[in-house]
C-alpha cells in the first residue's frame, strides 16, 4: 500500500486477521448471532457498522481534546446514536423489507461493544485520519466474519445465497435436492452461529498458535 | 517368536511413523499389548477402558437385536402382512426370520455408518495430534444407531456423527474431556437439523416415507402411519397399545429404545459389573415419578381444561411415562455415562433426579419436541460439574466446621 504508511496500513490489516474484533477480542458476538441467518442482512449490517464506526471514530477523535473525561461515555453515546438513527432512517426509506428483517439490531448498533471499544481505546487518543483508518479496519474485520458466518448459514440452512436458490429448489426437487439432500434447519438457529464462529476461531488459532490465550 | 512378538517388533521399528496410533489402536483392541511399565510399580486393573466399553456394548446388544426384529415387525404390521403380537414376549409373530431380515438390512447400515465415520474421525484426530486412538467412540458408535429412527437417511447420520464427534468431543480434548454426551449431541443435531426425519408419524416405521412418496406419485395405496405413543399422547388421542406392549417393546420408536424389559436387563448387567451407576438410574426414575405424579394431580384436580394441548401428556399415568419414549434407554445408557454425569455420590442423586424430573417436564410442556429425555440429559450434562462443585464445597465446609469445633 503506497498510499498509507506501514503503521497506518497495520490499522486496517490487523483487525482483519490477528486482532479481529470478533474472533480475537470476542466483541460484537450478539449481532453476529442474530443477523447472520441471511447473507444480505449480514452485508447490510456490516456496511452500517462501517459507516457508524468510520464516521464516529473521526468525530470522537476531533472532539477528543474538548470532551471532559467524566462525561465522555455520554458524549460517545450521543455520537453513535445520531449516526445509527441516520442509518436506520436511510434503511427504512430505501430498503424497507431489509430494515424489517434487521429490526432492532440496527438500533442495537449503539450497544455494539466494538464501537464503544474503538472510541474508548483508539479515537480518544489518536488523530482523525488514524482513527478513521482504525474504524474502517475494525468494521471490516467485523464484517468479514459476519459475511463468512452468514454465507455458510444461508447456504447450508436455506440452500440459498442472497436469496438465489443456488442449490436447486427443495420443493420441486431440482439440483442437489434431487439426490435426497435436505436443508439443515439447525443452521438457521442461533446456536449454530455460535458454533460456526467457534470453528472460525479454532481454525484461526490452530494456524497461528501465538494467538492462543494462556490459562 | 510368535505373532505377538512380531507385532511388537513391527511397532518398535515404525515408532516414528504418523500412522502408528491407528495401527496400535487396532493392535491393542485385538491383542493384549506386549508393553511393560518402565518405572515404578503399578497396580493395574484388568478392566481398562476398552474392556469397560465392551461391557457397555454387550449390555446393549439385546436391545439392538430386538430393534432389528421390531423394525421388521412394525413394517409388516403396517403393511398388514402379519397380526399383532398375542402370546407375550415370545410370540412367533414377532420373532420371525422375516422380521429380522427386514430390520437387519435396515439397521446394519446405520451401525456401519456410525462406526465407520466416527472411528474414522477418531483416527484422523489421533494422527494429527500424535496420540493413541481413544476408545471413547466404541460405546457412542453403538448408542447412535439405537437412538435414531429406522429410516433416517444415511448421509444425515454421517453428517451428524461428524458434528457430534468433532464439536461434541474432539474440540474439548477427546475422550474423557467432553462436556456433553456425544451420542446425544449427534441425536440433538439430527433433531434440530432435520426435524422431518426425527419426529412425526412417518419415520418410525420402515417404509412409511417411501409409501408416502408413492402415494404422492399417484399410486393408489393406503398411507402408513406409525405415530409413537408420545406423539399420540401429545395430540390428546387414545393410545392403541397396551402397557404390556410398551414394557416388552412392541411399539414404534427409535431402533433400540422400545423394549423396557431388555433395557432393564442391560441396566442390571451394568449395575452388577459396576460400570453403570445405580444411583443415577434410581434417582432418575424417582425424579420422573415425582414429576409425573405432580402432573397427574394437576390434571385430575381440573386445573387445566381437557382441551388444553398439555392435557394428553399430563393426564397419562405417571408409570406410563417410564415405559414410553426414550426414557428407559436414556436413563440406563446415556445418563450414566461416567464422563458427563456427576462424579460425587451426592451429586449423582441430584443429577439423576433432575434428569428424570426435567425429562417429564419437557415432554409435557413442549409437545413440538416430545422427546424430553435427550434434552434433559444434555442440560444436566452441562450442570453436572456445577453440582459436583457444590457437593465438594459443602463437604469442605462441614469438615472446616468440625475442625473448628475440635480446635476451639
Interface residues (C-beta under 8 A of the other chain):
Chain A: X180 X181 X182 X184 X185 X186 X187 X189 X195 X198 X199 X202
Chain B: X153 X155 X156 X159 X167 X171 X189 X192 X193 X194 X195 X196 X197
